[in-house]
Amino acid sequence: MMKNTKNSTVYSLCESAIMIALAAVFSLLRFPPFRIDLWANGGSIDFVMVPIIILGWRRGFKWAIPAGLALGLVECLIGGGIGWGLPSVLLDYVLAFGAVGVAGFFRNEKWGLYAGAVAASVARFVIHFVAGVTIWKLAVGDSVELFGMSFGGDTAYLYSLVYNGSYMLGNMLIALAVVLLLSKPLKKLPK
């Protein structure tokens, strides 16, 4: 019995490393259809969340959240992360990608792969939203323009909602489409 537990841990660790590496490769593919950059200060539509969502569905949140945290650090370091100091890097990268691991909470549910993709997207959006109304408000000042609209200092919540929501909605749709396409083959893999 002990050997199976050790093998399971080794398999989970190896699968986590592979999924982090795959997500990192997706982050380096900086051309359509693999990545669409929307904003100069970050915010793109890409496939980066998909491996962590799949890991969460296969192994659970105990593996997916740490893998997401590690991915966030890797994403910032090798992806040329844009940050406004350490708090920004922690929120916009480490914690945001760690939040993708919440997909693992839906591991044993009938529609767990899809619910996990939605929950991961919403959780990541919430972290980016908080960063937008706190740290990035300091960086952009009292008035910014987005989509031809001017946002003053008192509209930081609306600005963050529009800015972060614009690319996170796209990421959620991409994640849902990919897990839909991969759901049958994934169910055939041994856990």
VMD Tcl script that draws the C-alpha trace (Angstrom):
set ca {
  {0.00 0.00 0.00}
  {2.83 2.41 0.84}
  {4.38 1.92 -2.60}
  {1.15 2.98 -4.36}
  {1.00 6.18 -2.29}
  {4.59 7.00 -3.16}
  {3.96 6.26 -6.84}
  {0.84 8.42 -6.77}
  {2.79 11.30 -5.24}
  {5.58 10.93 -7.79}
  {3.08 10.79 -10.66}
  {1.25 13.86 -9.35}
  {4.51 15.76 -8.92}
  {5.66 14.85 -12.42}
  {2.29 15.75 -13.92}
  {2.37 19.09 -12.09}
  {5.83 19.85 -13.46}
  {4.75 18.93 -16.98}
  {1.65 21.13 -16.76}
  {3.67 24.09 -15.42}
  {6.14 23.64 -18.28}
  {3.35 23.36 -20.86}
  {1.68 26.52 -19.52}
  {5.06 28.30 -19.61}
  {5.50 27.29 -23.26}
  {2.01 28.64 -24.02}
  {3.02 31.93 -22.40}
  {6.04 32.18 -24.70}
  {3.98 31.67 -27.87}
  {3.35 35.33 -28.58}
  {1.45 35.15 -31.83}
  {-2.16 34.46 -32.83}
  {-3.96 32.12 -32.32}
  {-1.89 31.19 -29.24}
  {-1.88 34.70 -27.80}
  {-3.70 37.94 -28.43}
  {-2.22 40.89 -26.53}
  {-4.91 43.42 -25.72}
  {-3.12 45.96 -23.55}
  {0.35 47.45 -23.37}
  {0.48 46.98 -19.58}
  {-0.49 43.32 -19.67}
  {-3.67 41.46 -20.31}
  {-3.77 38.88 -23.06}
  {-6.00 36.09 -24.25}
  {-4.07 32.83 -24.34}
  {-4.01 29.15 -23.39}
  {-1.87 29.54 -20.24}
  {-4.61 28.62 -17.73}
  {-5.66 25.41 -19.48}
  {-2.89 23.10 -18.18}
  {-3.51 24.18 -14.57}
  {-7.27 23.71 -14.99}
  {-6.67 20.21 -16.33}
  {-4.25 19.48 -13.48}
  {-6.86 20.63 -10.99}
  {-9.47 18.37 -12.54}
  {-7.12 15.38 -12.54}
  {-5.26 15.85 -9.23}
  {-7.32 18.30 -7.18}
  {-6.67 21.69 -5.66}
  {-3.83 20.45 -3.42}
  {-1.71 20.04 -6.55}
  {-3.22 22.71 -8.78}
  {-2.91 25.70 -6.43}
  {0.83 25.22 -5.76}
  {1.36 24.54 -9.48}
  {-0.48 27.77 -10.28}
  {1.63 29.70 -7.77}
  {4.80 28.29 -9.35}
  {3.48 29.09 -12.83}
  {2.80 32.68 -11.77}
  {6.40 33.08 -10.67}
  {7.71 31.45 -13.85}
  {5.32 33.54 -15.98}
  {6.65 36.73 -14.43}
  {10.30 35.75 -14.70}
  {10.46 34.35 -18.23}
  {7.45 36.09 -19.73}
  {8.73 39.62 -19.18}
  {6.19 40.38 -16.48}
  {4.93 43.89 -16.05}
  {4.66 44.93 -12.44}
  {4.49 47.97 -10.24}
  {6.68 46.70 -7.44}
  {6.56 43.47 -5.45}
  {2.87 43.76 -4.43}
  {1.87 44.01 -8.08}
  {3.98 41.00 -9.05}
  {2.50 38.98 -6.19}
  {-1.08 39.88 -7.11}
  {-0.95 39.95 -10.91}
  {1.22 36.87 -11.32}
  {1.77 34.61 -8.32}
  {-1.64 34.87 -6.64}
  {-3.59 35.29 -9.88}
  {-2.23 32.07 -11.36}
  {-2.41 30.35 -7.99}
  {-6.12 31.17 -8.01}
  {-6.48 29.16 -11.23}
  {-5.87 26.10 -9.05}
  {-9.37 26.46 -7.57}
  {-10.42 24.41 -10.58}
  {-9.36 21.46 -8.44}
  {-12.27 21.99 -6.05}
  {-14.53 20.59 -8.78}
  {-12.47 17.46 -9.34}
  {-15.16 14.92 -8.46}
  {-18.16 16.75 -9.87}
  {-20.04 15.58 -12.97}
  {-19.34 18.83 -14.84}
  {-16.16 19.46 -12.87}
  {-13.90 20.21 -15.81}
  {-16.20 22.97 -17.07}
  {-17.14 24.33 -13.65}
  {-13.43 24.34 -12.77}
  {-12.62 26.36 -15.90}
  {-15.25 28.95 -15.00}
  {-14.24 29.07 -11.31}
  {-10.56 29.38 -12.23}
  {-11.30 32.26 -14.59}
  {-13.46 34.07 -12.05}
  {-10.91 33.57 -9.26}
  {-8.08 34.89 -11.44}
  {-10.24 37.85 -12.50}
  {-10.96 38.73 -8.85}
  {-7.23 38.88 -8.07}
  {-6.55 41.07 -11.13}
  {-9.53 43.26 -10.23}
  {-8.17 43.83 -6.71}
  {-4.76 44.67 -8.16}
  {-6.43 47.10 -10.55}
  {-8.30 49.04 -7.87}
  {-5.34 49.16 -5.49}
  {-1.87 48.98 -6.99}
  {-2.51 49.92 -10.62}
  {-4.63 52.90 -9.58}
  {-1.44 54.30 -8.06}
  {0.46 53.62 -11.29}
  {-1.98 55.13 -13.77}
  {-2.97 58.14 -11.70}
  {-6.29 59.87 -11.44}
  {-7.38 59.82 -15.07}
  {-6.88 57.21 -17.78}
  {-8.43 56.51 -21.13}
  {-9.67 53.09 -22.21}
  {-11.87 52.25 -25.22}
  {-12.15 55.98 -25.87}
  {-13.65 56.57 -22.42}
  {-11.98 58.66 -19.75}
  {-11.83 57.17 -16.26}
  {-11.15 59.49 -13.33}
  {-9.77 58.59 -9.91}
  {-13.22 57.92 -8.49}
  {-13.92 55.27 -11.14}
  {-11.05 52.91 -10.35}
  {-13.52 50.04 -9.84}
  {-15.12 50.55 -13.24}
  {-11.72 50.92 -14.92}
  {-10.45 47.70 -13.33}
  {-13.65 45.88 -14.26}
  {-13.42 46.94 -17.92}
  {-9.66 46.47 -18.24}
  {-9.39 43.08 -16.53}
  {-12.79 41.83 -17.59}
  {-11.99 42.40 -21.26}
  {-9.22 39.82 -21.40}
  {-10.40 37.48 -18.63}
  {-13.72 36.90 -20.41}
  {-11.74 35.88 -23.49}
  {-9.52 33.61 -21.39}
  {-12.57 31.93 -19.85}
  {-14.09 31.29 -23.28}
  {-10.79 29.88 -24.59}
  {-10.43 27.64 -21.52}
  {-14.00 26.37 -21.88}
  {-13.54 25.67 -25.59}
  {-10.28 23.78 -25.06}
  {-11.53 21.65 -22.16}
  {-14.67 20.90 -24.17}
  {-12.51 19.64 -27.04}
  {-10.26 17.66 -24.70}
  {-12.89 16.30 -22.31}
  {-13.35 12.88 -23.97}
  {-9.62 12.15 -24.38}
  {-8.93 13.37 -20.81}
  {-11.56 11.03 -19.36}
  {-9.76 8.07 -20.95}
  {-6.48 8.85 -19.15}
  {-5.82 6.96 -15.93}
  {-5.82 9.12 -12.83}
}
mol new
graphics top color blue
foreach p $ca { graphics top sphere $p radius 0.5 }
foreach p [lrange $ca 0 end-1] q [lrange $ca 1 end] { graphics top cylinder $p $q radius 0.2 }
display resetview
